[in-house]
Amino acid sequence: MRVINTLQCLWSYFLSLFGVVRVHHLPTFVSVEPANYCQLRCPECPVGQRVHANNKAKHMPLEVFSSLLEQVEKTAHTMQFYFQGEPLLHPQLPPMIASAHAVGLYTIVSTNAQALTAELADALVRSGLNRIIVSIDGFAQDSYAAYRVGGSLEKALAGLRYLSEARQRHHAHICIELQVLRLQTNENEWQWIRRHYRELGATRLVFKTAQLYDYQHGHALMPSNPRYSRYRKTKEGTYRLHRSWIRRHWVNTPCYRLWSGCVITAEGEVLPCCYDKMGQYAFGSLSHNTLAALWHGEKANAFRLRVINHGNSIPICKECDH
């Protein structure tokens, strides 16, 4: 079923290149938001800045998750347990991951590691989790807190160590990915972390460019070398988003994500992608519909058609560098 569903997804996307919206498959991956709130106040995050459309702290109900899992277990290949809130704040996260793992889904969690105790690290590793992304954007407290406002570098590094110890203790094959945003505040630490990330407990290191909001006239967090930024300075002295080669040379190429996956918020809203941070383009709620009904529904297909015809005019698409 998964192979057939993936092939149907690829065929549907191929048709979209010719302006045709014909979707008969289900998402090949889903991003689940276990919790919609966070302990930190990161400057470029709507949740961190407490400006999200829904400021009421909420955990995804287990009955919503269980129903969703039943709907995608035979067709999806991956389930990501993160969106905007901090997933480790959901008290039942390890059993949720274990349920997804039990039906053969590849599982991923992304965390700031502030709540990652030794006990929780052990439970996550034992759940069958395939990959965990630990975000640490500075390796001195000052550089760390410049972006992870309100966070403790000591806690984050301890979380990495707990994961590494649990991985060894259970002889697990979990990928422990250390993810670092390239920022002006930490650029003097990049070479150090390249040499020492394994000593900290990670098995993989990924540097990521930072998404910024008010970037048109420059931003204090932009790296000094534009090669490591999502934004490029124009002849007029302002900045613009630096898109991928395909988006630069074939402007109207539809976004593959709209055909391959979706986001499920803690409230049960189905969103087109992770760039819809305020839920402006929701397809509907799982509390009233099945995922299939929403994925194949009028709102979803209308949005796909809009992306095909006017993608560069949609605010969330204009900020996407894919």
HUHU-V592981 format. One record per helix or strand of 2 or more residues. SS is the DSSP state (H for helix, E for strand). FROM is the first residue (numbers start at 1). LEN is the number of residues. If there is no record, write none. Layout:
# HUHU-V592981
SS&FROM&LEN  SS&FROM&LEN
This chain:
# HUHU-V592981
H&2&15  E&29&4  H&62&11  E&78&4  H&87&3  H&93&10  E&106&6  H&118&9  E&131&5  H&141&7  H&153&17  E&175&8  H&187&10  E&204&6  H&226&3  E&231&3  E&239&3  H&245&5  H&257&4  E&261&4  E&269&3  E&284&2  H&291&5  H&298&16  H&315&4
